[in-house]
């Protein structure tokens, strides 16, 4: 028995022993070692992804559930687009876009930039090109270790 997302009990078949799903650091999905390249299948897996109570990830389809190994972050930001308002729109690897929240941006280990996406449910890693697009809006503060993102006329501290 496994609990369902709506809090009720439901029985699920754990497909994990038979199906190995991996998301690499570039946001590419692999099934049993083979990259998932069909756009519809790729988007379907992205849409089914959900966090687990233990900090991991899984996909659920009907009554089957399968753990997903994630090398870094489950989503990757491919592009940062500046809007007329001075805000930013993020293009994610699953083809969706969403607004950038500078309060949810941080620099992680090895100076890799991240932010939360999908209503704060998932972390997303910035691709190098996307980070370069955003970096032109990052300014240094009073000391050498203090940085801010300028968005919509505001300066928001960059967290480390």
C-alpha contacts under 8 A as a table, 3 or more apart, distances in Angstrom:
res1	aa1	res2	aa2	distance
1	X	9	X	7.02
1	X	10	X	6.20
1	X	11	X	4.61
1	X	12	X	6.54
2	X	9	X	6.39
2	X	10	X	5.88
2	X	11	X	5.67
2	X	12	X	6.21
3	X	7	X	6.23
3	X	8	X	6.02
3	X	9	X	4.59
3	X	10	X	5.74
3	X	11	X	7.69
4	X	7	X	5.53
4	X	8	X	5.59
4	X	9	X	5.77
4	X	10	X	5.82
5	X	8	X	7.47
11	X	63	X	7.03
12	X	63	X	4.78
12	X	64	X	5.40
12	X	65	X	6.41
13	X	63	X	6.10
13	X	64	X	4.73
13	X	65	X	6.18
14	X	17	X	7.42
14	X	64	X	6.01
14	X	65	X	5.14
14	X	66	X	5.83
15	X	18	X	5.51
15	X	19	X	5.85
15	X	64	X	6.32
15	X	65	X	5.88
15	X	66	X	5.04
16	X	19	X	5.14
16	X	20	X	6.17
16	X	65	X	7.36
16	X	66	X	4.61
16	X	67	X	5.67
17	X	20	X	7.24
19	X	31	X	6.82
19	X	32	X	6.21
19	X	66	X	7.15
20	X	30	X	7.86
20	X	31	X	5.65
20	X	32	X	4.87
20	X	33	X	7.66
20	X	66	X	7.91
20	X	67	X	7.71
20	X	68	X	7.21
20	X	69	X	8.00
21	X	29	X	7.04
21	X	30	X	5.64
21	X	31	X	4.79
21	X	32	X	6.42
21	X	66	X	7.68
21	X	67	X	7.03
21	X	68	X	4.95
21	X	69	X	6.23
22	X	29	X	5.65
22	X	30	X	5.10
22	X	31	X	6.69
22	X	68	X	5.55
22	X	69	X	4.63
22	X	70	X	5.79
22	X	71	X	7.52
23	X	26	X	7.83
23	X	27	X	5.67
23	X	28	X	5.44
23	X	29	X	4.51
23	X	30	X	6.38
23	X	68	X	7.24
23	X	69	X	6.27
23	X	70	X	4.81
23	X	71	X	6.20
23	X	74	X	6.40
24	X	27	X	5.38
24	X	28	X	5.44
24	X	29	X	6.61
24	X	30	X	7.94
24	X	70	X	6.24
24	X	71	X	5.04
24	X	72	X	6.90
25	X	28	X	7.44
25	X	70	X	7.61
25	X	71	X	5.38
25	X	72	X	5.04
25	X	73	X	6.56
25	X	74	X	7.87
26	X	76	X	6.52
26	X	127	X	7.58
27	X	73	X	7.57
27	X	74	X	6.26
27	X	75	X	5.64
27	X	76	X	5.55
27	X	93	X	6.62
28	X	35	X	7.03
28	X	36	X	7.48
29	X	35	X	5.80
29	X	36	X	5.54
29	X	42	X	7.20
30	X	33	X	5.50
30	X	34	X	5.11
30	X	35	X	4.19
30	X	36	X	5.46
31	X	34	X	5.25
31	X	35	X	6.33
31	X	36	X	6.61
36	X	41	X	7.21
36	X	42	X	6.05
37	X	41	X	7.69
37	X	42	X	6.54
38	X	41	X	5.43
38	X	42	X	6.01
39	X	42	X	5.06
39	X	43	X	6.11
40	X	43	X	5.20
40	X	44	X	6.08
41	X	44	X	5.02
41	X	45	X	6.26
42	X	45	X	5.33
42	X	46	X	6.34
42	X	94	X	7.59
43	X	46	X	5.01
43	X	47	X	6.10
43	X	94	X	5.71
43	X	95	X	7.83
44	X	47	X	5.06
44	X	48	X	6.23
45	X	48	X	5.13
45	X	49	X	6.29
45	X	59	X	7.05
46	X	49	X	5.36
46	X	94	X	6.44
48	X	59	X	5.14
48	X	60	X	6.08
48	X	61	X	7.27
49	X	57	X	6.78
49	X	58	X	5.74
49	X	59	X	4.67
49	X	60	X	7.34
50	X	57	X	5.65
50	X	58	X	5.51
50	X	59	X	6.11
50	X	60	X	7.95
51	X	55	X	6.52
51	X	56	X	5.82
51	X	57	X	4.42
51	X	58	X	6.35
51	X	121	X	7.64
51	X	122	X	7.80
52	X	55	X	5.53
52	X	56	X	5.14
52	X	57	X	5.27
52	X	58	X	6.64
53	X	56	X	7.24
56	X	67	X	7.75
56	X	68	X	7.52
56	X	69	X	7.67
56	X	70	X	7.97
57	X	67	X	5.96
57	X	68	X	5.30
57	X	69	X	7.08
57	X	70	X	7.52
58	X	65	X	6.72
58	X	66	X	5.40
58	X	67	X	4.19
58	X	68	X	4.97
59	X	65	X	5.69
59	X	66	X	5.45
59	X	67	X	6.55
59	X	68	X	7.00
60	X	63	X	7.14
60	X	64	X	5.70
60	X	65	X	4.35
60	X	66	X	6.55
61	X	64	X	5.30
61	X	65	X	6.41
70	X	73	X	6.42
70	X	74	X	6.07
71	X	74	X	7.98
72	X	125	X	7.75
73	X	76	X	7.11
73	X	122	X	7.77
73	X	123	X	5.59
73	X	124	X	5.37
73	X	125	X	5.86
74	X	122	X	7.06
74	X	123	X	6.71
74	X	124	X	6.41
75	X	92	X	6.72
75	X	93	X	6.37
75	X	94	X	7.66
75	X	122	X	7.46
75	X	123	X	6.66
75	X	124	X	4.54
75	X	125	X	6.42
76	X	92	X	5.70
76	X	93	X	5.44
76	X	124	X	5.04
76	X	125	X	4.77
76	X	126	X	5.70
76	X	127	X	6.34
77	X	80	X	7.59
77	X	90	X	6.40
77	X	91	X	5.79
77	X	92	X	4.52
77	X	93	X	6.23
77	X	124	X	6.36
77	X	125	X	6.06
77	X	126	X	4.69
77	X	127	X	5.74
77	X	130	X	6.42
78	X	90	X	7.55
78	X	91	X	5.62
78	X	92	X	5.61
78	X	93	X	6.15
78	X	126	X	6.77
78	X	127	X	5.57
78	X	129	X	7.08
78	X	130	X	5.44
79	X	90	X	5.92
79	X	91	X	5.09
79	X	92	X	7.31
79	X	127	X	7.77
79	X	129	X	6.91
79	X	130	X	4.47
79	X	133	X	7.40
80	X	88	X	6.36
80	X	89	X	5.83
80	X	90	X	4.86
80	X	91	X	6.48
80	X	130	X	5.39
80	X	131	X	7.71
80	X	133	X	5.95
80	X	134	X	6.42
81	X	88	X	5.44
81	X	89	X	5.06
81	X	90	X	6.38
81	X	91	X	7.85
81	X	133	X	7.87
82	X	86	X	6.27
82	X	87	X	5.97
82	X	88	X	4.53
82	X	89	X	6.41
83	X	86	X	5.41
83	X	87	X	5.36
83	X	88	X	5.65
83	X	89	X	7.00
84	X	87	X	7.34
85	X	152	X	6.47
86	X	151	X	5.94
86	X	152	X	4.47
86	X	153	X	7.29
87	X	99	X	7.67
87	X	100	X	7.28
87	X	151	X	5.69
87	X	152	X	5.47
88	X	99	X	6.01
88	X	100	X	5.36
88	X	151	X	7.76
89	X	97	X	6.48
89	X	98	X	5.57
89	X	99	X	4.52
89	X	100	X	5.60
90	X	97	X	5.30
90	X	98	X	5.34
90	X	99	X	6.01
90	X	100	X	6.07
91	X	95	X	6.52
91	X	96	X	5.98
91	X	97	X	4.55
91	X	98	X	6.93
92	X	95	X	5.54
92	X	96	X	5.52
92	X	97	X	6.05
93	X	96	X	7.38
98	X	117	X	7.72
98	X	118	X	7.97
101	X	104	X	5.50
101	X	105	X	7.00
101	X	115	X	7.94
102	X	105	X	5.19
102	X	149	X	7.02
102	X	151	X	7.51
102	X	156	X	6.49
102	X	158	X	7.99
103	X	156	X	6.86
103	X	157	X	7.88
104	X	115	X	5.20
104	X	116	X	5.75
105	X	113	X	7.31
105	X	114	X	5.75
105	X	115	X	4.25
105	X	116	X	7.10
105	X	158	X	6.78
105	X	159	X	6.96
106	X	113	X	5.84
106	X	114	X	5.47
106	X	115	X	6.20
106	X	158	X	5.88
106	X	159	X	4.65
106	X	160	X	5.56
107	X	111	X	5.56
107	X	112	X	5.52
107	X	113	X	4.37
107	X	114	X	6.17
107	X	158	X	7.31
107	X	159	X	6.22
107	X	160	X	4.81
108	X	111	X	5.44
108	X	112	X	5.07
108	X	113	X	5.92
108	X	114	X	6.86
108	X	160	X	6.13
109	X	112	X	6.08
112	X	125	X	7.34
112	X	126	X	7.48
113	X	125	X	6.13
113	X	126	X	5.64
113	X	131	X	7.15
114	X	123	X	6.69
114	X	124	X	5.48
114	X	125	X	4.57
114	X	126	X	5.79
115	X	123	X	5.77
115	X	124	X	5.51
115	X	125	X	6.87
115	X	126	X	7.92
116	X	119	X	7.58
116	X	120	X	5.01
116	X	121	X	6.93
116	X	122	X	5.56
116	X	123	X	4.44
116	X	124	X	5.88
117	X	120	X	5.06
117	X	121	X	6.39
117	X	122	X	5.39
117	X	123	X	6.03
117	X	124	X	6.39
118	X	121	X	5.58
118	X	122	X	6.14
119	X	122	X	7.84
120	X	123	X	7.57
126	X	129	X	8.00
126	X	130	X	5.83
126	X	131	X	5.62
127	X	130	X	5.22
127	X	131	X	6.15
128	X	131	X	5.15
128	X	132	X	6.23
129	X	132	X	5.13
129	X	133	X	6.33
130	X	133	X	5.06
130	X	134	X	6.43
131	X	134	X	5.04
131	X	135	X	5.84
132	X	135	X	4.89
132	X	136	X	6.81
133	X	136	X	6.25
134	X	137	X	5.69
134	X	138	X	7.14
135	X	138	X	5.08
136	X	139	X	7.98
137	X	149	X	5.64
137	X	150	X	5.46
137	X	151	X	7.53
138	X	147	X	6.61
138	X	148	X	5.45
138	X	149	X	4.42
138	X	150	X	6.29
139	X	147	X	5.60
139	X	148	X	5.34
139	X	149	X	6.42
139	X	150	X	7.44
140	X	143	X	7.39
140	X	144	X	6.83
140	X	145	X	7.72
140	X	146	X	5.85
140	X	147	X	4.44
140	X	148	X	6.38
141	X	144	X	7.03
141	X	145	X	7.72
141	X	146	X	4.90
141	X	147	X	5.28
141	X	148	X	6.81
142	X	146	X	6.74
143	X	146	X	5.58
146	X	157	X	7.60
146	X	158	X	7.61
147	X	157	X	5.97
147	X	158	X	5.52
148	X	155	X	5.57
148	X	156	X	5.12
148	X	157	X	4.31
148	X	158	X	5.21
149	X	154	X	7.90
149	X	155	X	5.50
149	X	156	X	5.17
149	X	157	X	6.42
149	X	158	X	6.56
150	X	153	X	6.22
150	X	154	X	5.44
150	X	155	X	4.58
150	X	156	X	6.45
151	X	154	X	5.31
151	X	155	X	6.53
151	X	156	X	7.53
